[in-house]
Every structure is written in structure tokens, then in C-alpha cells.
Amino acid sequence: MKLWIVNMKCGGCARGVTATIHDIDSNAKIDIDLVAKVVSIETIASVEQMTAALVKAGFPAQVQ
């Protein structure tokens, strides 16, 4: 899945997003494009689980 996270602006944000994703699926493979604000995730979790967790962490995400 690919998610666009508009308020992901720095390395600290990227680390927070990564930690949140790994809290849901510790085996998730994550690729972050900080400039484009896009996170590509290979996971067994659903889009709904990921977006809900990211919203709770302060990183609202939209599916791309």
C-alpha cells in the first residue's frame, strides 16, 4: 500500500511513522520518500488498521 502523509516533514516524523507501522506489524517493509511525503508499506495489516494507527499517532494518511 502507498500512503500520503502531508504533515511528515522531517526525519523525526519519518521515524515516528515507521515506529507506528511497526507497532501494527513488526515485519512490515517500509520505504519512505520524505520529499514526496509518501510511505510504501508491504504488510499483512489492512489499510484501515494502518491509517487509524497513523491518525492516532498524529500522522493522518491518505491512500495513494
N, C-alpha and C positions, 0 to 999 in steps of 0.2 A: 504494500500500500504506500501511497505517497500523500503526505500531509503538508499543507502550507501553514506556517505559524508566523503570523505577521509581527508579533512582538518578540521574536527571537533575534536579538541584535548583537550578541557578543558570545565569547567562548563560555562564559559563566552560564548564560542561557542555554547554550548547547549542552553543557554538562548536566543541567537540571532536566532538560528534555530527555537526555539519554538515561539518567537515573530513574525518571518516571516510567519510561518504557520498560526498563529492566525490572522495575518493581512488578509490572504486569506479566512480563515474560523474560525470565533471566537469560534465555537462549536466543532472544531476538537479535537479528543482524541489522545494524543501523548505519545509514550513510546520511550525513548532514551536509547540506550546501548552505552555509551561513549567509552568503551573499543573496541567494535566491529565496532564502528562508523556507527551504523545502527539506523535509525529512523522508527518506525512503526506508521502509521497515519491512523486513521479512520476519513474520511472526505467526504463531498459531492463534493469537488473540484476534478478536473481531475489531473492526473499525470503531464500533460503538464503545467497546471497552477502552481502546486507546484514546479516543477523543474525550471521553468522560474523565479519564485519569489526567490527561493534559489540561483540561479546563480546571479541574480541582487544583492542579499544581500552578495555575496562573498562566498557562500557555494555550489559549483557545486555538484549535486547529480546524482547518477546512480540508476536506478531501480534494485532491487534485485529480 
